[in-house]
């Protein structure tokens, strides 16, 4: 498993949970979303009612699940967690909704993957706090309305465009989480280091923050790997030397690209002449699932300007050619020099 892979083993999941903030005040970064969400929650508290339904979108690892738990904490309400793939039938949704306590927060991760029949049942439940249970089959089938307790639905998605309009419009507040700035990531790393009992220097924190591709989940994971290196090979302190050596061992380069990212760039450049190349073909070339490339590698490569998405397929930019040590052709898009390249002129 790649150190940047969004999956994690059981120990990592336990540690990730321990590092999660529990209040909006503790949550670092996403200041615009925090301000907007704080207003929504404070208004709900003053009304002594349930909050509007909340939809959060953005790449993996930016804090959507954490914010869902914070919403429940701020509302002093219990939370029920499930996922879109687990809700494949209307009966699945009816069973969950009918068992909710008054004011409970229902969190659905990857809500865009909920089956269409289940989504249609959510429409009425979100607006009228009612589900229609169908009894019988064929012409004799009867729909029996069943009132449910008022609740707050919090949906999270990495693919907001796949949500049907009727479902998306029923969320009273929609937030998009962006990649984090380095200063916020440094604060997150220092906070996590304190919770883990790890001594970290300023330059060690800066180095990790610069290689975690703007994502707190990856920042915490890299911190643990650097901590391991420092305990085994170093002095136990996470400093610049430990961070550089550990991240080199785990194949995370100076701008945060890992093995999969470089494999994507090298495949486009070396096998397909810089592109364009389709997603499915690219996935076969690097031996990964198309979804992994599209949701894990591609957004960061595009954000750094190393890759372009076009109607004909993916194209490596001049910066992408340069980053893997290749000379870009004259017609490569985005001609220029990477700001982090060692031969960049002053």
N, C-alpha and C positions, 0 to 999 in steps of 0.2 A: 504493500500500500504506500502511495506517495505521502510524504509528510504534509502536503497541501491538500490531500484528498478530503472532500467534505465528510466522508465516513469516519468513524472513530470506533476504537474498541471500548469494552465496558469500562476500563479504568479511565480512559479519556473522558467518557461521558460523565462519570462521577465527578471528576475534577472540573469539567466544564460547568456542571451544575453548581459546584461550590463557588465558582468565580463569578457567577451571574449576579448583577446588582438586583436589589429587590424593591427599590423606589426610583421614581423619576429623578430625584436629586442625586442619586448615586450613579445614574446612567450617564456615561461620558459620550459626547458627540451628538450628532443629529439634532442640533439646537433648535432648528426650525420645527421639526416634527415634535420635539419635546414640548415646545411652547404651545403648539396647536393642540396636542393631545392633552396637555395639562389643563387647558381651558375647557375642553370637552368634559373631562373628568370632574373638574371643580363644579361646573354647572350641574352635572348629574348629582353630585353630593348635595348641593344646595337645594335641588328639587326633591331630594330624598327619593329618587326614582332610578330606573336603570339608565345606563349610558346609551347613546346612539351606537349602532353597530359600526365596527371599525375594520377597514381593509388595509393591510400593509403589504406593499410589494417591494421587490428589490432582490439583488443577487443573494445567494446563500451566505450565511455567516455574519450578517450585519446586525442581528439583534431582534428579529421579528418575534421569535418564540419568547425571548427575554421580555420584550415589551408587553406581550400578551399576559405573562405572569405578573408584570408590574401593574397592568390595568386592573387585574383582579385584586391585587394587594391594595392599590389606592382606593378601590371601591369597597374594600373590606368584604369581598365576596369570594365564595369558593370558585374553583376553575375546573372545568372538564376538558381534557385534551384528547383530540382524535385527529385523523388525517383524511384527506380527500379519497385516497384509494380504499380506505376502510368503509366508505359510504357508497356502496354500489347499488343499493336498492332503496326504494322509498321506505320500506319497513325498517331499514337500518336507521334512517333519520328519525322516523317516528319513535323508535325505541329510545334513542338518545334524548330527544326533545321532551318526551313525556316523563322522563325521570329527572329532569332538571329541577333544582330548588329555585324558589323565587330570587331573582337578582343574580343568579349564577352566570358566570362567564363561560361560554362555550368556544374553545379555540379549535379551529380546523386548519391544520397545516396543509400546504399544497391544495388549497380549496379549488383550484381550477381543475383538479383531477377527480372531483366528485362526479358521479354518474349523473346523466341528464335527468332521470326520474327523481333522483334525490335532490338535485338542485331545484326542480319545480316544486317540491314539497317545502323547501326552505323559503321560497318566495312568500307564501302565505304566512308561514311561521314568523318570519322576520317582521312583517307588517302588522299582522293581526293577532299574533301569539295564538295561533290555532293550526292544527293539522287535520286533514281530512283522511280518515281511515276507511279504506274500501273493504267492505265485507261481502263475500260471495264472488261469483264469477259470471261472465256473460251478461245477458239481458237482465238477470235478476240481481246484479251487483248494486250495492247501496253504499254511498259515501256518508259516513257518520262524522260530523265535526267534533273534534276533541280539543277543548281549551287547554292551553299549556301555560306554565308560569312565565311571567315576563323575564327575559334573559337578554344578555348582550352577546352577540356573535362577533368574534374576532377572527377574521380570515387572514391567512398569510399565503402569498404566492410569489414564485420566482418568474411566472409567466402571466403577467396581468392581461396581456392581449388575448389570452385563451379563455378568459372569463366571459360568459354570455352577458350581453348588456342588461337584461332584466335583473340578473343577480347583482352585477356591479352597482347598478343604480339604487339598490336597496341598502347599501352601506351609507350611513350618515356622515362618516368621516373616512377619507381615503388619504393614506400617507405613502410616500415613496422614499425608501431609505437609500441614501447614496453611499459610495465608498468614503471611508474616513480620511481625514487629513492626518499628516504625520504627527502634529502636535497632540491631537486627540489620542492617537495610537500609543504615543509615548506615555501619556497619562494612564491609559488602560494597562499597559505593560507594567508600569511601576505599581499600580494598584494590585495587579495579579501577583506580582513578585512578593509584595508584602503579605498577601493572603497565603502564599505558598511557603513563606519563610525563607525566601531567596534574597541574597544580597546582590544588588545590581548597580552598576555604575551608569552614569549619564550616557557615556559613549556606547555602552553595551545596549541600552534601551533604544538609542537612536538607530543603531545598526539593525536591530530586530524590526523596529518600526518601518525602516526603509525597505524591508524585504518581505513584508507580510501582505502585499497587494491590497492595502486599504481595508483589510477585513479583520475585525477583532478576534473571531474564532481562530483564524490562522495565526494571529499574533500570539494568542495564549498557547497554541500548540507549539509554535517555534520557541517560545520562552521555555517550555518544558524540555524540549530537545536540547537547547543550549544549556539549561540547568544540568541535564544529565551529563553532557560533555564536560562541563566545569567540575562536576563532582568526581568524574572518573579520570579525566586527564589534566584537569587544572587545579586551581586553588579553592574551588567551590564558589567563587565569585563570578557572576555573569558580567564580564567586561568585554571590551572590543575584541580582544584576542580570542576569547572563548566563543563569542558570537560568530566571528568570521570563520573560525576553524570548524565549528559545529555545522554551520549552514553550508559550508563547502562540502562537508561530509554527506549531508542530506541533499546535495545537488540543487540548492536554492541559490540562484545567482544574485548579483548586486542589486537588481531591480525587482526581484521576487519571482522570476520565472523558474519553474521547476522542470522536471524531466518531460512531462506531458506537453507543456508549453513549447519547449524547444523542439520536441518531436514534431509538433504541428508546423512550426516555422520551417524546420529542415525539410519536412515532406513537401511543403508547398514550393520551396525554393529548389531543392535538389531533384525531386521527382517530377514536378509539374512546371518547372521553369518559372516559378513565381506566381502561377495561377493565370486565370481563375480556375478553381477546382470546387466541385460540389461537396456538401457536407458529408454525404454517405461515402463518397469515394475517399475523402480525407480520413474518415473514421476507419475505414478498412486499411488505409496506408499506415496509420499509426497504431492499429490494434486496440482501439478504444471504442466505446459506444458513442453514437452520434450525440446523445444527450449530454454525455460527459464533456465532449468538446464544446458543445453549444452553450452550456451553462457554467462550466468551470474554467476552461482555457480561453475561449474566444472573447468573452467580455473584457477580460484584463488585457489581452493582446490588442484589442481594438482601442481600449482606453489609453494605452501607451503609444498608440500610433504605429504599431508594428504590423498590423493586419487591417485589411479593409474588407467589408462585406458589400458585394455588388449583386445585382440581379443574376449575373452569370456565375457567381461563386465567390470564393475567398481569394484575395490577392495579397501577397506580401508587399509591404511598402519598402521604400529605400532604407528606412530605419530598421525594418525587420531583416533585410538582407545583411545590413551592417552588423546588427546585434549578434548574428551567428557566424560572423567572420567571412561573409561572402561579399563580392563586389557587385553592387546593384547595376543592372543595365540602364542605359540612358533614359528609357521610357518607363522606368519604375515610378509609381506614384509617390508623392511626398518626398521628393528629393531633398536631402539635407543630411545633417550629421547629428547623431544622437547626443544629447547634452551630457550623458554620462560616459561617453566613449573616451578611452585613454588618450587618443590622439586629437581630441577636440582642441582647436586653436584658442588661445586666450582672447 
